[in-house]
Amino acid sequence: MVVDFGRAEGVVRRDEMIPRESFRTGDRIRAYIYDVRREARGPQIFLSRTHPQFMVRLFAQEVPEIYDGIIEIRAVARDPGSRAKIGVISKDSSIDPVGACVGMRGVRVQAVVQELQGERIDIIPWSPEPATFIVNALAPAEVSKIVLDEDTNRVEVVVPDDQLSLAIGRRGQNVRLGSQLTGWQIDILTEQEESERRQKEFADRTQLFVEALDVDETIAQLLASEGFANVEDVAYVAVHELSEIEGFDDETAEELQGRALGHIDEKNAALETKRVELGVDNELAELEALAPAMLVAIGENDIKNTEDLAGCVSDDLLGYVETKNNERVRVPGALEGFDVSVEEANALIMNARVKIGWVTAEDLLPPEEEKAEDGEAEDGKDDEAGAAVTDEASE
């Protein structure tokens, strides 16, 4: 659709219009200018009615407190023409940001809703605490429990069984908008699903300790209930922490730790044998940060020597997402499941490149450190020159 500005023209693409709305020649239109491009025939102005900032500007027109900067819209998520969520906060503690945006009898928010063709708007108090903001973002559903994983930017939300459909929303709309609004990937579980999962995890850990430490089920359950998740936790914890468990003494703690260390040694020996069978060379095994299990994993992914690792990128190690047949599909990496960050993966690759001579350690230094080292080197040369002059003078 072409919009006449008088001295210029604006363009509203079909995907920037609210679904099912239509305009006729001569109609007036409100839209958000999201881009201006200079071209030979004049500036091209691109307009949008689906852009999140369009909603922000509409609220600024209807709510004086937003226009004056007293209330701020911190986050917006939209499913244009259907539903939206906005996070608001007030700089004045005496002013309720949600009430101000709604207005007397909803008159302010209704003006925005009418402009957006009936788009339902949830106005949510913004909070600097991620957990609080996520709980607010999933309203009107009630939340029983929330667990944040800051490393992966994922959050697990537990809701009562009768709140599941409300939390997810029709076609997943509520949880999808909540995720967009907060910037966290939200996983919804019912209380029953969480309880069943915890019971399964407890049973799995108990069985692991029974088999690895050769203990009876009672001792294994005690370890699992105290928060020990794997054999390594038992092997490397301070002995007194084990002996403080009810029913354990120093002798029992030392025996358990000895069995755990023995199990790890056996496991590492088996992994070392498998590494050799896969053809992963010793030079690669000498790289720091590559545990035996990681060496086997990369060997199974045809990374057999230092040069193979040096030729990788972080996606090869951590995995990535691609689109196949209009569906997002995850392609696993060689170190999938090893809790390796992007920074750690890149450091591992660069260490391999340094080892085979593709780059030098100096190439990896930040500019400030390079300058500092250059300055020290020049000072050293000046000192040597001064010493030489002194020696000549004395001679």
HELIX and SHEET records of a PDB file:
HELIX    1   1 ARG A   14  GLU A   16  5                                   3    
HELIX    2   2 PRO A   52  GLU A   62  1                                  11    
HELIX    3   3 PRO A   64  TYR A   67  1                                   4    
HELIX    4   4 PRO A   97  VAL A  102  1                                   6    
HELIX    5   5 MET A  104  GLY A  106  5                                   3    
HELIX    6   6 VAL A  107  GLU A  115  1                                   9    
HELIX    7   7 PRO A  130  ALA A  137  1                                   8    
HELIX    8   8 ASP A  161  GLN A  163  5                                   3    
HELIX    9   9 LEU A  164  ILE A  168  1                                   5    
HELIX   10  10 ARG A  170  GLY A  172  5                                   3    
HELIX   11  11 GLN A  173  THR A  182  1                                  10    
HELIX   12  12 GLU A  191  LEU A  213  1                                  23    
HELIX   13  13 GLU A  217  SER A  225  1                                   9    
HELIX   14  14 VAL A  231  TYR A  236  1                                   6    
HELIX   15  15 VAL A  239  SER A  243  1                                   5    
HELIX   16  16 ASP A  250  LEU A  278  1                                  29    
HELIX   17  17 ASN A  282  ALA A  285  1                                   4    
HELIX   18  18 PRO A  292  GLU A  300  1                                   9    
HELIX   19  19 THR A  306  ALA A  310  1                                   5    
HELIX   20  20 SER A  314  LEU A  318  1                                   5    
HELIX   21  21 VAL A  342  LYS A  355  1                                  14    
HELIX   22  22 ALA A  361  LEU A  364  5                                   4    
HELIX   23  23 PRO A  367  SER A  394  1                                  28    
SHEET    1   A 4 VAL A   2  ASP A   4  0                                        
SHEET    2   A 4 GLU A   9  VAL A  12 -1                                        
SHEET    3   A 4 GLY A  42  SER A  48  1                                        
SHEET    4   A 4 TYR A  32  GLU A  39 -1                                        
SHEET    1   B 3 ILE A  71  ASP A  79  0                                        
SHEET    2   B 3 ARG A  83  SER A  90 -1                                        
SHEET    3   B 3 ARG A 120  PRO A 125  1                                        
SHEET    1   C 3 LYS A 145  ASP A 149  0                                        
SHEET    2   C 3 ARG A 154  VAL A 159 -1                                        
SHEET    3   C 3 GLN A 185  THR A 190  1                                        
SHEET    1   D 2 TYR A 320  LYS A 324  0                                        
SHEET    2   D 2 GLU A 327  VAL A 331 -1                                        
END                                                                             
